[in-house]
Amino acid sequence: MGKPMMTQTRTVLGKYGLKEEIGRGGMGVVYKAEDPARKTEVAIKELQLNASDQNAQEMIDRFRREAHTGGLLKHPGIVSVIEAGAEADRHYLVMELLNGQTLKDILAHGEAFSETTLLDLLIQSCEALAYAHQAGVVHRDIKPDNILITPQHQIKIMDFGIARMNTSEHFMLQTQAGTMLGTLSYMSPEQLQDSAMVDHRADIFSLGVVFYEIYTGQLPFEGESMGKTIMNILSQEPTPPLSHNPKLRPELNTLILRMLHKRRGERYQQMTDVANDLRQLLQKIESGESAGLAPGLPRPDASVYLKRPTGQVRNRLTSETRIGGALADLSPQTNPFMGKMETVLQAEGLASENGRKPLFFSDRPHGLSLEVQPDWSEAWLSLDPLYAIETATHEAIHSFLERTGIVSGLLQEPIEKAAQQGFLEREKIAQGEPVCHGQDAWLEYLIPDIDQGPAESEDGSVDFRELNLLVSVPEGTPLMLHHPPTEGQAGKDICGKALQPRKGLEKRLLEGKGTALHPENPHLLVATQAGKPIRGAQSVRVENLIHLDEVGVKSGNICFDGSVVVRGNVHSGYRVEAGGDILVQGSVEDAVLEAGGNIQILGSVFGNQKTQLKAKGTIRAHFIQQAQVECQGSLWVCEGLLHSQVRSMGPVLVGINDGKGQINGGQISSAHLIKARILGSPSSTTTTLYIGVDPIVETRLSDLDEELKLNKRKLEENIKALIYIRTQARDQVERQKELEAERTALMVEGNTLTDEVQFLREQIKLSQQPLQCRILALEKIFAGVRFNFSGALRTLDQDQIGPLQARCLQAQNTRNREVSIEFCQERTLEEPLIPSLPA
């Protein structure tokens, strides 16, 4: 954003020539100007007044006082005031022109400092203010806006516009009694109640707020409104800076908390004392001493990054010290403010009824003082007989409490103690019945976090292929539970007034992609498809497709209930298990692929005896060598199927897309059709081709059916128990883990049984139609190829040119079946269609 342009009529102010506008605030504009006499550049601050401003004269007086105070203070750490003047109705102040940034600007955009440099800057600020205090000047508006840092790391304290001289004359004239004047978030408790009564210790408190903001990224008393901030400053202890910044040096934590003590008598009493403690810490760091330092602290030359973070979450000290808090620069809490504390509290509804002050009451004749919480939930009594003129009896104390309206929750022990001893140091005198507000509805995510990385087995070994990087859920898994809002419970304050609870707010549980509300429990969201759960604010969606660059060292083994797309290769020794389809755009190198749907490999499969391809649907590949292949659909191969063990319930087609189409070696089994261009090889490698099923399969199928029924019963009981624990008995964590492990084992067992049952049934069905069972070679069959049609055997003893087909001739007695090899009319392999996954 460019700097504002000045009109031709505003190029001179007094004897100074105005060059450009360099800053603008709530009360004035700052120009860069030239002093014609000295031939130097200066800064001119011009007071901006509105004709309708009723406080114009007061603003002029404060402007003149800034000039007067600045003229008295001659210190390297304080901006020098050269002169003040007025021309017609234009009042201006001439100051030294500085090159630098305010601490506020640095916190806004960020800048790196060494730890020792930052401590030196803090010491300089203390020394500059100590000089002002020795001259009898209290700044009263210390904040990041008024601290400038030059490129040479020199501190300059600015803007003494609301400063006060600690003399009797100024004490009486400058600030109206009972007025709070300054910047709210940085005010001390005494400055809030009466800015006319402050002394130099108010600046110590304000500088402590600045230190707190620098090292924690937030303000110690910041509230949601001005009234709540006032309440926090008066009655709430600040959270220790070390809680926000675990790597803060303990010495700084102690120093800042002492500067922020609500009672000024308990703070540092002189700014020089703060500077001395900071200087001692700096010397300790520079000398390399380690006593008292928190573990993991940065080295003395480590980079410290001053930055006010944005958003609700504030950054903490990591490898770089991140400093500052997310603040609204236009908020009245961080800009100068003048007014009555009671006015602000009443405007926000924080003041009590009948004009009573919300926090402090006193009975000076008896030396009694009372401190009350803003919501009248608690009260503390103090008795100081030093200036009392009457004895504080039981009756006097009770009368005082009644006049303040405290009639409920009285504690008799401190009253007795005060009356007997004649002295009491701030003890709780009344305690109301706290209101218990209703709890808002909340949504519980039921999928536990997984421990990513290789897990150690019971014997101490670690499999670095099992990295557990993916969370996957099967269909029907409980995902999110809705906890309804509660009504709350009423309370009572110390005035006897009933306090009504706030009812909890509703938060709906929404259905997402792949999820639905449970039909028997509308507060439970379950998965309607297998896949990866992705948590949202009010829902969960389940994605049934994931993309991977490759499967190897970085990914580990993959176990996913949806579909998987691998853009590259599946490397040797790794496994991919998917509940849906698997698409590999590269090659498979001695790996295991198991899919609940189809498997498609655009490249080749190079394996050994442990290489497995298993699918409930169709398998398609460019080339397969030395692999165990099992599919409940069809097997389609383009170039060759070499030395592999194949079980397919559908056709086995080798040579699609005009590929070479050779089956050589191994054992190839299909329920009813094997079709290739070439069977066997010139070296007469043993190649066995099976069609149909053996008689012993029927007995095995009957046994599998019984095992599958038992597995389903166990799984249903397990799921019911798991849903109960997740919704009604969530404290039974160990039992839940046992049930989840049992469910996983039962599902794996059930899937295995189901696959085998379906495979055997299809084989039996097709083997009962021998005329439909064929083996075709479109170009050639080499000697050594063996044919087996449900027990009917034949081995070819010489090469034959195709197109040929082998089939089993029908016979009444199965033992008398013969395998016939004959010419056929088929000369092509049809291009099969397979559902494709997104690339």
Secondary structure, DSSP 4 states (H G I P E B T S, - for coil): -PPPPPPGGGSEETTEEEEEEEEE-SSEEEEEEEETTTTEEEEEEEE---TT-TTHHHHHHHHHHHHHHHHH---TTBPPEEEEEEETTEEEEEEE---SEEHHHHHHH-EEEEHHHHHHHHHHHHHHHHHHHHTTEE-S--SGGGEEE-TT--EEE---TT-EE-SHHHHHHSS-TTEEEEEGGG--HHHHH-GGG--THHHHHHHHHHHHHHHHSS-TT--SSHHHHHHHHHH-PPPPHHHH-TTS-HHHHHHHHHHT-SSGGGS-SSHHHHHHHHHHHHHHHHTT--TTPPTTPPPTT-EEEE----SSSPP--SSSEEE-----TTSTTSSEEEEEHHHHHHHTT-SPGGG--SSEEEEGGGTEEEEE-TTSSEEEEEE-TTS-SS---HHHHHHHHHHTT--SSB-HHHHHHHHHHS-EEEEEEEE-B--EEPPPPEEEE-SPPP--SPPB-TTS-B-TT-------B-TT-EEEEEE----EE-EE-TTS-EEPPPPPPP------TTEEEETTEEEEEEESS-BEEEE-SS-EEEE-EEEES-BSTTT-SEEESSEEEESS-B-TT-EEEESS-EEESS-EES-EEEESS-EEEEEEEE--TT-EEEESS-EEEEEEES-EEEESS-EEEEEEEEEEEEEESS-EEESGGG---EEEEEEEEESSEEEEEEES-TT---EEEEES--THHHHHHHHHHHHHHHHHHHHHHHHHHHHHHHHH-TT-HHHHHHHHHHHHHHHHHHHHHHHHHHHHHHHHHHHT-GGG-EEEEEEEE-TTEEEEETTEEEE--S-EESSEEEEEEP-SSGGG-EEEEEE-S---------PPPP-
